[in-house]
Amino acid sequence: MQLPSVILKRGRERSVINRHPWVFSGAVSHVSGDVQPGDIVDVRAHDGAWLGRGAVNPHSDVFVRLMTWDESQAVDEAFVQERLAATIARRGGQQTCRLVYLEADGLPGLIVDRYGDVVIVQILTPAMERWRDVVVNALVECVQPRSLYERSDTDVRQREGLSLRTGVLWGAEPPELIQVVAEGTAFLVDVRRGQKTGFFLDQRINHWQVAAYCAGKTVLNCFSYTGGFAIAALKRGAQKVINVDTSADALALAARTAELNGVADRMENVQADVFQFLRQCRDDGAQFDVIILDPPKFAHSKAALDRACRGYKDINWLAMRLLKPAGILVTFSCSGLVTPALFQSVVAGAAVDAQRTGRIIAKLSQPPDHPILLTFPESEYLKGLVCAVE
Ligand SMILES: C[S@@+](CC[C@H](N)C(=O)[O-])C[C@H]1O[C@@H](n2cnc3c(N)ncnc32)[C@H](O)[C@@H]1O
């Protein structure tokens, strides 16, 4: 059966040939045939040459999400099932990890996180919505979980014209809190109400990389969430860690996780806005050996990039001023639109304004289960700099 075709404007085929998986609406000349969100379409150059195949959503800026560059390959239920099984196999049986990471695993619109025998699913596009049953069946078969739970409650879904959904997809209701072991340490995760799917799995290796700088030190852990960096630092012998976050629930879980790990006596939790808290510390003359900045995504669109950079600069400038001589600043950005080069230049600007000399002694990124697809730079979003600050 002939699929509908999305015909590109003249000269707009290069990125598809280079296997970038997104076709933006601005690159589209016209569509031959009637298409509904989630339909599978062929993408063709202006002269009709076949370029790729994927799922269309005329209501989204990303008009087509390409899934194959092989004309003989059908994109159907069997294709999704096979890709999902291959992706899970690549994770090698890890118990706590991201099992599926969107386009980078060839499955646009699908995130799957595993916390032992509880598996959390996020479905973000109309095409993946249609494959919901295929996804559930494949996960049950490949992972054999006790519970499959849906957390499709992110605003990305609304931009794709989908309403929010949460609830059990298969098996038992997950417990109130799950105890998982990440990098050898027990963490408590609230998979139903926590941020993202409950835990920042993308930072779990960095928690330990950063802990290496914290032994015997006083650490200010800004945007702490449930204290991943704090627990690791305290277990590595940090003298004291102060967590700062606006979320009371996250801080309560940080406190319980600290109890679980026997480090609660050296942890302090402060519910506050980091921008205000850092200013208060400056006014009080407080100083720290190590400051960690792991803010939420500041740049959600290109239009918001300038404002986001001002936000990054502000917190980095304040943090540098609060560091003791020979202090360590660990600073992250998880905004995909902020490139590593741009982020580094913002942090450099902050150092100049703070009149401190900073040297990058390590660069941090996302873990192997959040792979960066070579042909899709957008899949690289998490960057961190460890700076020694004179
Ligand atoms: C990227 S997450 C931090 C993840 C954490 N570092 C970890 O490794 O688990 C960002 C956190 O910042 C918090 N947050 C957002 N805006 C804030 C603000 N203005 N002040 C303090 N916390 C904020 C959120 O509640 C969230 O817990």
The ligand as an SDF file (V2000), in Angstrom:
LIG
                    3D

 27 29  0  0  0  0  0  0  0  0999 V2000
   17.5690   19.1290   37.4880 C   0  0  0  0  0  0  0  0  0  0  0  0
   16.6960   18.9760   38.9740 S   0  0  0  0  0  0  0  0  0  0  0  0
   18.0040   18.6210   40.1070 C   0  0  0  0  0  0  0  0  0  0  0  0
   18.3990   17.1610   40.1550 C   0  0  0  0  0  0  0  0  0  0  0  0
   19.3190   16.8050   41.3010 C   0  0  0  0  0  0  0  0  0  0  0  0
   20.5040   17.6270   41.3180 N   0  0  0  0  0  0  0  0  0  0  0  0
   19.6820   15.3440   41.2730 C   0  0  0  0  0  0  0  0  0  0  0  0
   20.8320   15.0220   40.9240 O   0  0  0  0  0  0  0  0  0  0  0  0
   18.8200   14.5050   41.5790 O   0  0  0  0  0  0  0  0  0  0  0  0
   16.2790   20.6200   39.3510 C   0  0  0  0  0  0  0  0  0  0  0  0
   15.6890   20.8610   40.7490 C   0  0  0  0  0  0  0  0  0  0  0  0
   15.5850   22.2710   40.9230 O   0  0  0  0  0  0  0  0  0  0  0  0
   14.4350   22.5620   41.7130 C   0  0  0  0  0  0  0  0  0  0  0  0
   14.1490   23.9880   41.4320 N   0  0  0  0  0  0  0  0  0  0  0  0
   13.6060   24.5460   40.3400 C   0  0  0  0  0  0  0  0  0  0  0  0
   13.6680   25.8910   40.4120 N   0  0  0  0  0  0  0  0  0  0  0  0
   14.2470   26.1820   41.6070 C   0  0  0  0  0  0  0  0  0  0  0  0
   14.6210   27.3930   42.2480 C   0  0  0  0  0  0  0  0  0  0  0  0
   14.3960   28.5810   41.6830 N   0  0  0  0  0  0  0  0  0  0  0  0
   15.2220   27.3150   43.4490 N   0  0  0  0  0  0  0  0  0  0  0  0
   15.4460   26.1170   44.0420 C   0  0  0  0  0  0  0  0  0  0  0  0
   15.1360   24.9430   43.4710 N   0  0  0  0  0  0  0  0  0  0  0  0
   14.5480   24.9720   42.2600 C   0  0  0  0  0  0  0  0  0  0  0  0
   13.4080   21.5410   41.2980 C   0  0  0  0  0  0  0  0  0  0  0  0
   12.4700   21.3470   42.3340 O   0  0  0  0  0  0  0  0  0  0  0  0
   14.3070   20.3150   41.0290 C   0  0  0  0  0  0  0  0  0  0  0  0
   14.3480   19.5230   42.1890 O   0  0  0  0  0  0  0  0  0  0  0  0
  1  2  1  0
  2  3  1  0
  2 10  1  0
  3  4  1  0
  4  5  1  0
  5  6  1  0
  5  7  1  0
  7  8  2  0
  7  9  1  0
 10 11  1  0
 11 12  1  0
 11 26  1  0
 12 13  1  0
 13 14  1  0
 13 24  1  0
 14 15  1  0
 14 23  1  0
 15 16  2  0
 16 17  1  0
 17 18  1  0
 17 23  2  0
 18 19  1  0
 18 20  2  0
 20 21  1  0
 21 22  2  0
 22 23  1  0
 24 25  1  0
 24 26  1  0
 26 27  1  0
M  CHG  2   2   1   9  -1
M  END
$$$$
